[in-house]
């Protein structure tokens, strides 16, 4: 049985997702129910859950933003905000 590189990438991503998130959640829960919680351990637990949450949010937000418009639309809105800043400078 030959394993393709794509399959190994999927297995690695799933293991990393489960291990990082699981360790982070274990740290968070141990500090929530601790008599003397450690800020450092709580922050570490939160940091370990960030890659998983960010990856899932990127997938969810990426799929919903595709039909809304081309990626060039945010750049045009930023140029509009710079022109309003120059007009406020002219009124001084």
MOUR-V287805 format. One record per residue. RES is the residue in one letter. PHI is phi in radians with two decimals (* if undefined). OMEGA is omega in radians with two decimals (none if undefined). Layout:
res:RES phi:PHI omega:OMEGA
res:RES phi:PHI omega:OMEGA
This chain:
res:X phi:* omega:3.13
res:X phi:-1.74 omega:3.14
res:X phi:-1.75 omega:-3.14
res:X phi:-1.39 omega:3.11
res:X phi:-1.04 omega:3.13
res:X phi:-1.15 omega:3.12
res:X phi:-1.17 omega:3.11
res:X phi:-1.13 omega:3.09
res:X phi:-1.09 omega:3.12
res:X phi:-1.16 omega:3.12
res:X phi:-1.11 omega:3.13
res:X phi:-1.11 omega:3.14
res:X phi:-1.11 omega:3.13
res:X phi:-1.17 omega:3.13
res:X phi:-1.13 omega:3.12
res:X phi:-1.10 omega:3.14
res:X phi:-1.09 omega:-3.12
res:X phi:-1.22 omega:-3.10
res:X phi:-1.19 omega:-3.14
res:X phi:-1.12 omega:-3.10
res:X phi:-1.19 omega:3.13
res:X phi:-1.11 omega:3.11
res:X phi:-1.15 omega:3.11
res:X phi:-1.09 omega:3.13
res:X phi:-1.15 omega:3.10
res:X phi:-1.10 omega:3.11
res:X phi:-1.14 omega:-3.14
res:X phi:-1.09 omega:-3.12
res:X phi:-1.14 omega:3.12
res:X phi:-1.14 omega:3.13
res:X phi:-1.42 omega:3.10
res:X phi:-1.13 omega:-3.10
res:X phi:-1.67 omega:3.13
res:X phi:-1.49 omega:3.08
res:X phi:-1.25 omega:3.13
res:X phi:-2.24 omega:-3.09
res:X phi:-1.18 omega:3.12
res:X phi:-1.76 omega:3.12
res:X phi:-1.09 omega:-3.10
res:X phi:-1.16 omega:3.13
res:X phi:-1.19 omega:3.10
res:X phi:-1.15 omega:3.10
res:X phi:-1.13 omega:3.10
res:X phi:-1.12 omega:3.09
res:X phi:-1.07 omega:3.09
res:X phi:-1.13 omega:3.14
res:X phi:-1.12 omega:3.14
res:X phi:-1.26 omega:3.14
res:X phi:-1.55 omega:-3.07
res:X phi:-1.08 omega:-3.12
res:X phi:-1.03 omega:3.14
res:X phi:-1.18 omega:-3.13
res:X phi:-1.11 omega:-3.14
res:X phi:-1.13 omega:3.13
res:X phi:-1.13 omega:3.13
res:X phi:-1.21 omega:3.11
res:X phi:-1.14 omega:3.12
res:X phi:-1.09 omega:3.13
res:X phi:-1.17 omega:-3.11
res:X phi:-1.17 omega:-3.12
res:X phi:-1.29 omega:3.12
res:X phi:-1.17 omega:-3.13
res:X phi:-1.29 omega:-3.14
res:X phi:-1.46 omega:-3.11
res:X phi:-1.55 omega:-3.11
res:X phi:-1.10 omega:-3.11
res:X phi:-1.26 omega:-3.02
res:X phi:-1.25 omega:3.12
res:X phi:2.92 omega:-3.13
res:X phi:-1.29 omega:-3.12
res:X phi:-1.22 omega:-3.13
res:X phi:-1.39 omega:-3.11
res:X phi:-1.13 omega:3.09
res:X phi:-1.14 omega:-3.13
res:X phi:-1.21 omega:3.12
res:X phi:-1.25 omega:3.11
res:X phi:-1.24 omega:3.12
res:X phi:-1.24 omega:3.10
res:X phi:-1.25 omega:3.09
res:X phi:-1.20 omega:3.14
res:X phi:-1.25 omega:3.13
res:X phi:-1.27 omega:3.12
res:X phi:-1.25 omega:3.09
res:X phi:-1.22 omega:3.09
res:X phi:-1.19 omega:3.14
res:X phi:-1.29 omega:3.13
res:X phi:-1.26 omega:3.09
res:X phi:-1.23 omega:3.11
res:X phi:-1.24 omega:-3.12
res:X phi:-1.34 omega:-3.12
res:X phi:-1.44 omega:-3.10
res:X phi:-1.27 omega:none
